[in-house]
Amino acid sequence: MQLSAPSSASDAVADAASNPVLRVPPASPAAAVAYFGASLAFHADVSDVASALAEGGDPGFVVIDTRSTASWDQGHVPGAIHLPTALIAEQAEVLLDKSVPVVTYCWGPGCNGATRAALALAQLGFQVKEMLGGFEYWAREGFEFETWEGREQRAPDPLTAPVDGGACGC
């Protein structure tokens, strides 16, 4: 399918009005820089978290699993601290150091538990990022996880990660 340029300015306006993507025009480049820069300050993806943890040594952050005990037992990121969102107010300052950034996660993209936890931690004065994709994408991308029975690892889902284990290139 070849795309052709609109023949006039009025055609361009009509095309944009009928196009659901362009019905609201893209932000200016300066606004996009501000938005996407801020997004990266608030979020990390599972691949970047896994890479930083795999390097060994101190990654410079701590990972917090904000889910229930039953969810934690079902599977969690190795080395994560279990701190359910409901317990943050009473336990965060005992378990965490405010000088160390925190990365929160919950089940996955359909759950906002990590967002609620990040908000609660930020309100207490912690530097925090949310791990996009949560535990679901950690497991789907083929990273090792811990359960109450021990360590487990699944093959990468080809819809979320390269099956050869290589970097996705993004």
C-alpha positions in Angstrom: 0.0 0.0 0.0 1.4 3.3 -1.0 0.7 6.5 0.9 0.3 9.7 -1.0 0.5 13.3 0.4 -2.8 15.2 0.6 -3.3 17.4 -2.4 -4.3 20.5 -0.4 -4.3 21.8 3.2 -8.1 21.1 3.5 -7.5 17.5 2.4 -4.8 17.2 5.1 -7.3 18.5 7.7 -10.0 16.1 6.5 -7.5 13.2 6.5 -6.4 14.0 10.1 -10.0 14.3 11.3 -10.9 10.8 9.9 -7.6 9.2 11.1 -7.9 8.0 14.7 -4.2 8.3 15.2 -3.9 11.9 14.0 -7.3 13.2 15.2 -5.3 14.6 18.1 -2.1 15.8 16.6 1.3 14.6 18.0 2.9 16.8 20.6 5.7 19.2 19.7 9.2 17.7 19.8 9.9 19.8 22.9 6.8 18.5 24.7 7.7 14.9 23.7 11.2 15.3 25.1 9.8 16.5 28.4 7.1 13.8 28.6 9.3 10.8 27.5 12.2 12.0 29.7 9.9 12.2 32.7 8.5 8.7 31.8 12.0 7.2 32.0 12.6 8.9 35.3 9.5 7.1 36.7 9.8 3.7 35.0 12.2 0.9 34.3 11.5 -2.2 32.3 12.1 -5.8 33.4 14.9 -6.3 30.9 16.9 -3.4 32.3 16.2 -4.4 35.9 17.3 -8.0 35.1 20.4 -6.8 33.3 21.4 -4.6 36.3 20.8 -7.4 38.8 22.8 -9.9 36.6 25.9 -7.8 36.6 26.5 -8.8 40.2 27.5 -6.4 43.0 25.4 -3.5 44.1 23.0 -2.5 41.3 22.3 0.9 43.1 18.7 0.1 43.8 16.5 -2.3 45.7 13.6 -4.2 44.2 10.3 -4.4 46.1 7.5 -6.9 45.4 4.3 -5.2 46.5 2.0 -8.2 46.2 0.4 -10.5 48.8 2.3 -13.4 50.5 0.4 -15.9 48.3 1.5 -14.1 45.2 5.1 -13.8 46.5 5.2 -17.5 47.2 4.0 -18.2 43.7 7.0 -16.4 42.2 9.1 -13.3 42.7 12.2 -11.6 41.4 15.3 -13.1 43.1 16.7 -10.7 45.7 13.5 -8.7 45.9 12.1 -7.6 49.2 8.6 -8.5 50.0 6.7 -5.4 51.1 3.0 -5.5 50.3 1.5 -2.1 49.5 -0.7 -2.2 52.6 2.3 -2.5 54.9 4.5 0.3 53.3 3.4 3.0 55.8 4.4 0.9 58.8 7.4 -1.1 57.5 9.2 0.9 54.7 11.4 3.0 56.9 12.5 0.0 58.9 13.3 -2.2 55.8 14.6 0.4 53.4 17.3 3.1 53.2 16.0 6.4 51.8 19.4 7.0 50.1 18.9 3.9 47.9 16.4 4.1 45.0 13.5 1.6 45.1 12.0 -0.2 42.1 8.5 -1.5 42.7 6.6 -4.2 40.9 3.3 -6.1 41.1 1.6 -8.7 38.9 1.8 -7.0 35.5 0.5 -4.3 33.2 -3.1 -4.9 34.2 -2.4 -4.2 37.9 -1.7 -0.8 39.4 -0.3 -2.1 42.7 3.2 -1.1 41.9 2.0 2.4 41.1 0.2 2.7 44.4 3.2 1.4 46.2 5.5 3.8 44.4 3.2 6.7 45.4 3.2 5.5 49.0 7.0 5.3 49.0 7.5 8.7 47.4 5.1 10.2 50.0 7.5 8.8 52.6 10.5 10.5 50.9 11.9 7.5 48.9 13.3 7.8 45.3 11.2 5.3 43.4 10.6 3.8 39.9 8.0 1.4 38.8 9.1 -1.8 36.9 6.9 -1.9 33.8 5.4 -5.3 33.1 5.7 -6.5 36.6 6.2 -10.1 37.5 4.2 -11.3 34.5 6.8 -9.9 32.1 9.7 -10.9 34.2 8.5 -14.5 33.8 7.4 -14.1 30.2 10.8 -12.7 29.2 12.4 -15.8 30.5 14.2 -14.4 33.6 14.7 -16.8 36.6 12.4 -16.3 39.5 12.0 -17.8 43.0 9.0 -19.6 44.4 8.3 -21.2 47.7 9.6 -24.4 46.2 12.9 -23.0 44.8 14.1 -21.3 41.6 12.3 -21.6 38.3 12.8 -20.3 34.8 10.6 -20.5 31.7 11.4 -20.2 28.1 11.0 -16.6 26.8 7.6 -15.8 25.2 8.3 -14.9 21.6 5.8 -12.1 21.8 7.7 -10.4 24.6 11.4 -11.3 24.2 13.8 -12.8 21.6 13.7 -16.6 22.0 17.5 -16.8 21.5 18.0 -14.9 24.8 19.7 -12.0 23.0 18.9 -8.3 23.5 15.8 -7.0 21.9 17.6 -4.0 20.5 15.4 -1.4 22.0 
